[in-house]
Amino acid sequence: MPLIFSPNGDPAPGLVTTQDEFAISYSEGEARKKVQALLESQSEADARKLFQFCTQDQWNYEDAKLALADGAWKKKLVPVLYRPFDKRITVYDRHVAVHRRERVTSHFLAGRNLGISCTRATEIQGQFQHVFCTSLMTQHHTVSLKEVNYLFPLWLYHEGKRAVNIAPAYLRAIQSSLGTPITGEQSAKSLDGERVFNFIYAILHSPAYRQRYAAFLRTDFPRIPIPGSLAVFNALAELGSQLVAWHLLEHPDAIKIEATYASKSGATAWFGKDLALTKVAEKGKALAELTGTTGKVFINSTSGFVNVRQPIWQHTIGGYQVLHK
């Protein structure tokens, strides 16, 4: 992977705020309230009662208040993919999101982009699944909580111009194998750079690939083989295109998915006399009661979702059971 996406230099992780409680928000309104609360605080001790900030050797309370006082931060509210399918908001300023990793994240602010977030290795002994695509900048634990997540953008933006972030040597190797030119940049008929991206994404999600190279994937970045024929490349690029659309929630069928919401008078109405399940549910933790292929997911003491399919509830990306998160 690093050799393929090499024009941008050495691999870089996504955003490292070191203080997510303060720097990551569910909405722009929440982000504004957090910064305003910091500005209105009378001392660092008071501010630390509101939020968990990082240590002073990385972030300074007085410097942050002084720098943020002019209000310029209000124009720096940007989306970030915090977890799989979980878009949130941050303030793209070093006094809020401390380590922005601009060398990689800035390319997701300059224009439309695609990226692959993955780990260099994984502690999990099961099948490799520590990879996800994004159209937004990511956080350094977007895909996996234990390992650092690196972000590989497809496009690089410099002075308003876009260039593909794929090594010419890799493009030449594909061209030689397939006997057809792969330009990397947008052409009149196709986005060749995106076709290569989609091919790579399909490979990374291939069960056969994950099983065959399981031991290696636990120790280093994934390595991507050269396709043996144009037919193989086209087939995988098409599958990768569909998978990217699903994971970005842009596939036509993805926006048709509906969840059935249900509310009850209390946890016992859902779980009967099982007091252990009731107590867990009343603490606001997602809890599933699955019987057969579908079931219900309880999100607090009175509310939940019914008709949740078991494979979807159990679906895991990296270290995250997505619906549980």
N, C-alpha and C positions, 0 to 999 in steps of 0.2 A: 504493500500500500504506500509507504513513504516514497518508494522509488517511482511509483506511478504518478502520484500527486506531488511531484517534486518541484515544479516551478515556484511554489510558494515557500520553499525552504524546508527546514526541519519541521517535523510534526509539532503542532501546538494544541494544548487542551482548549476546551471552551472557556467561558467566563468563570473566573474564580473570585467570587465576591468576598469570601472569608467571613461574611456576615449576612447570610441569606435571610434571616429573620427581618432584617432592616432593608436589604437591597432587593429582595424578590417579593413582588406583590401580585395579587389576583387581578387588579384593575389599575388603570391610571389614577383614579380617584384615591385608591388606597395608597399608592406610591406617593402622591402629593401630600397626603395627610402624614405619612411617616417623616418625610423631609421637613415638613412644617413643624412637626412635633420636636424634631431635633433642633431646629432653629429657635424654637420658643423655650427650650430647656435652659435652666439657669446654671447648670454645672454638668460636668461629665458624669458625676455620680448619679444625678437625676436622670440623665439620658440613658445610662446603663440600666436603670430601673424599668425603662420603657422597652428597650431592645437589647439583644445580645450582640454587642459589637466585638470586633476582633481586637487583638492586642495593639498597643500604641506604636509598636515598631513597624506596623503595616498601615495603620490608619490613625490620624491624629484628630481628636475632638475639636480643638480650637481652630486648626487649619480648615477642617471641614465646614464649620460654622461660618468662618470668614469667606471661604470660597463659594459657598452656596447662597450666601446672603443676597447676591445680585439677581437671583431668580433665573439665570440662564439655564439652569438645570431643567426647567419646565419644558424646554424644547428638546430635551434629550430622553424623553420617555419612549422606550423601544420594546418590542416583543422579544421574548426569549423562550426557546423550547426547554422547559425546566425538567420535565420527565416525558416519557413517551406519551404522545397525544395530549400533553399538558402544557398549553401555552400560557405564559404569565408575562408580567411587565417588570422592567428594571429601569433605573436611571443610568444612562450610559455616561457616567462621570466617575472618575477615580475616587472621589470623596464619598461615593455611595457604593458602586460596584468596584471594589478596590483594584482587582487585577482583571482588566478588560481583555487582555490578549488580542490587542488591536490588529496584530499581523494577520490573524485569521478572521476575527469577528467583524472587522470593518468591511469586509467584502460582502457581508450579508446586509449591510446598511446602504451600500452604494447602488444597489440595483437587484434585480431578480437573481436568485441563486439557488443552487442545490448543494447539499453537503452530505457526507457520510460521517457519522459519529461512531467510533468503535474503540475498543481497548487494545493495548499492546499485548496483554496476556490476561488470563483469567484464573482465579482460584477455584472456580466451579469445576468439578470433575465430570459433570454431565455434558450434554451436547452444547457446542458453542452457539450462543445466541446474542452475543454482546455487540449488536450492530443495529443502527437505525438511520433513516434518512431524515433530512430536515430542509426547510426553506428559510429557517431562522437561525440566528446564532444559538449555540447551545451552552449549557452549564457543564462544568467538568465532571459531573456525575449524572448526566442526563440518562445514559443507558445503563450504567452500573454504579452502585453506591460504593463498592469496595475498591474498584480500580479507577485510575485516571482515564477519562474519556477524551480521545483526540478527535479533532474536527478537520475534515478534509473537504474544502470547497471545490466545486467544479469550475467556477468562474472567478477570475481575479480582475479587479477594477483599478485602473490607474489613470488619473486625469480624465475621467469620463469615458475611457475606452475599456472594452472587455476583452479578455484573453482567456483561453482555456487553460486550466491548471492540470494538464496531463502531459507527462514527459514525452517529448518528440520521439524518443527511442521506443517507448511503448507503442505509440501510434504507428511507427514504422514497422514494428514487429507484427502488429495486427494486420497492417496493410500487406506485408510480405506473405503472411500465412493465408490471408483471404484472397489475395490477388485483386484487391479493390482499394481505391483511395479512401482514407479516413482523414478528413481535414481538421477535425477538432472543433472548428468554429461553425457558426450557423451558415448554411447554404440555402439556396432557393428551394430545395426539395426536402431537406431534413435538418434536424439539429444533430449533427454527427457527434459532437461532444456529449450530448445527452444520451445518444445511443450507446456510447462506450460506458458512460456512467450507469445506465440501466443494465447493461451486460454484467458489469462488476457487481451491481447490487443483487442481481439474480444469482450469481455464483455464490455470494456470501450467504444466501438463504437456501441454497441447495442442500437438502438432507444428505445426499451422497457426499458432497464436498465436506460438510461438517463432520461426518462420520469418518471419512478417509483421513482427514488431516486433524483429527481431534487432539492428538498429543501435541502437534506443532502449534495449534491455535491456543494452547494453554501457556505457551512460552514466548510468543512474539506476535508482531502484526500479521494479519492474514496476507498470504501471497496469492496472486491471481494468475491462473494459467492463461496461455494464449489459446484462443479458439482454434479448433482444428479445421473448420470449414465455415464458409459463409452461411450455410444453412443453420449450423449450430449457433453462430453468433447472432443471426437474425431472430432465431427462436428464443434464445435467452434474453436478448435485448427487449423483445416484446413482452415476455413474462416479467422482466424487471420493470418495464414501464408501467404495467398494471399494478405491480407491488408498490412502486413509488407512489402511484396515485392513491392507492388504498391507505398507505401509511401517512400521506399528507392530508388524508380525508378529502381528496379531490375527485375520487372515483365516483361516477354517477350513482352507483349502487350504495356507496358509503353514506351519502347524504339522505338516503331513504331509510336508514336504520332508525327504528323507534324503540324506546324503552317505555314499558308500562309502569306508571307510578302508582303506588298504593299507600294509604295511610290507615293506621289502626289506632285504637285507643291506648294501646300499651304493648310492651314487649311480650307479655303473656298471651296476647291475642295472636301473636305470630308463633311463639315457641311453646305455648302451653305451660306445663308445670316444670319445664326444664330450667331451673333457676340459674344454673351455670351459664347457659346461653343468654338468658335474660339479662344477667348482670353485665356480661360483655357488651351486649347491644346497647344497654342504657349508658355506657361510657362513651358512646358515639363512635365505636369502631365497626367498620364494615364486617358483616358476618353473613355467611351464606348457609342456607338450608337447601341442599340439592337432593332431589329424589329422582333418580332416572336421568333423563337428558335435560330437564329444566328444573328451575327452582326459584327461590326468592332471595334477594340480598337485602339485609337489614342495615340501614345507615345510621339510625339513632333509635331511641326508645319508642318512636311512634311511626316512623316512615321507612319506606324501602321500595324496591323494585321487584316485580314479579315476572315470570316467564323468561328468566335469564338462562340462557343455554350454558350447560356445564363446560363445554370446551372453551367458550368465550370467557367465563369466569376464571378458568384455570390458565388461560393464555399468559405466558411469561415472555418478556423481552429483557434481555440482560438479567439483572437481579431482581426485576420488578414483576410482580403479578399485577398487570395493568389495572384491571377493574378494582382490585383491592386498594391500590393507591388512589 
